[in-house]
Amino acid sequence: MLPRLSPRIAATAAPPIPAARAWAARYAGGAGPTIDLTQAVPGYPPPPSLLEQLARAAGSPAHAGYGPIDGEPPLREALAADMAACYGAPIGTADIAITSGGNLAFTMAMTVLAGTGDAVLLPAPWYFNHRMALEMLGIRAIPLPCRAEDGFLPDPGRVAALLAQGARALVLVSPNNPTGATYPPALIEACAASCRAQGAWLVLDETYRDFLAPGQVPPHGLFQDPSWRDHFVHLYSFSKAYCVPGHRVGAIAGGSAFRAGLLKALDTMQICAPRPAQAALAWAVPALRDWRAGNQALMAERAAAFRRVAGQLPGWRLDALGAYFAYLRVPEGGPDALELAERMAVERGLLGLPGPFFGLGQERHLRLAFANAGLEAIAAVPERLAGF
């Protein structure tokens, strides 16, 4: 008899992006170079100054050993100051822990806040790695349906009703992955109030907050509540803002009670986050502030270009757009999104992720991560989609 794998792993869907890229392996190249809009990665490199800092830190013997469980103090201090300036609220070094990437930040937060058989409220469509992490942890995901008619924004009234079913936490992602929708401050704060009323945690993933327009900052006032540490956990990633996804550095902000449990998860799951990258980023957070602002403008330019392109697609509907993503509705009468995404990749060399990868009820939607592409590639999208 052969040994079996974990039932939780067996029940977890396979990673979507490799599946989509496998379709592209069958592309013959007739429509031009492959345009890969599957993964949320910056479509430009880090600045040379950051690369120099990374190389110097990687070559230092001081960073070859284990570091502090909750991260290097200079990076924690730099991020706390950056967040305090963004949110207009007192946030200290003691509130911050550094993680080996944003995905692990989410997994560790869920490990601390919920256990086997517990439930967490997850807006749908959802970021597939969030759903996968909950599956692996034995935590039930209660879908919070977000409709195209509402701009894919969650309904605070529905949040309150679903939390009453006993969910341990509500997860929000803004700007959203996969839709790109940005949640208004009042909506986020209403959801936080529902969580407090029900004794549930709010977990807010703001991986893409550096790409908000200046008029959208601060994105909410949660940190201005002196009691935020008792009910609110914040997630962040350095991957997008600093173009270093391969170095795997993320962060969690939370209060002392949460932090006591988090230290156990940090020590068990990672021991410490990559130290050379932390050293380089501690320099980068204040030093590259203007460079980050330039990237926000660059991404806004790409978003505007994609919005114009979407207007050239007969029958298609742009239901949401923001940060790195466009969420398109497939024309009526056309194939469903899963079939269409495969045909796009195989026949036209255009890679995107079909809506079903983000949960049930998404059969008519397609996510395209325009951040990966320059303006020339974005301009080629209508020709690649012609005829579908």
Number of C-alpha atoms within 10 A of each C-alpha: 3 4 5 7 8 9 11 13 15 12 11 14 13 13 12 17 14 12 12 21 18 13 18 24 11 13 19 15 13 10 14 12 13 18 21 21 23 23 20 19 19 22 14 12 11 14 12 9 13 21 15 12 18 19 14 13 19 18 11 10 9 12 16 13 8 12 16 14 20 23 23 20 19 15 24 25 19 19 26 21 18 16 18 16 13 15 17 15 16 14 21 16 16 16 18 24 28 28 30 22 21 24 19 20 27 27 19 23 23 22 20 17 18 20 16 13 10 17 21 27 23 24 24 25 24 25 18 19 16 18 20 19 20 25 20 18 18 18 20 20 20 17 17 21 19 17 15 16 8 11 16 22 22 20 17 18 11 14 21 18 12 17 23 16 12 15 22 22 25 26 20 22 24 23 26 28 28 28 34 24 22 23 21 14 16 13 15 20 16 16 23 25 18 21 24 16 12 18 16 23 22 24 25 21 23 19 24 23 24 20 24 21 17 12 7 14 15 17 22 18 15 20 18 14 10 10 11 17 19 14 20 23 24 23 23 25 26 24 21 23 23 21 18 21 18 10 18 19 26 24 26 26 27 24 17 12 11 18 23 12 15 24 17 15 19 24 13 12 15 15 19 20 27 23 23 22 24 27 20 21 25 19 15 19 19 13 13 17 12 10 15 19 17 13 18 20 16 15 24 19 14 22 23 14 17 23 17 13 16 20 13 14 18 13 14 17 15 19 19 23 26 29 29 28 27 27 26 23 21 22 17 10 8 13 15 19 25 20 12 21 23 24 19 19 25 22 18 24 25 27 26 26 28 28 27 19 23 25 17 13 13 18 19 19 28 27 28 26 30 31 28 22 18 16 14 9 16 22 16 15 18 15 12 18 15 11 9 16
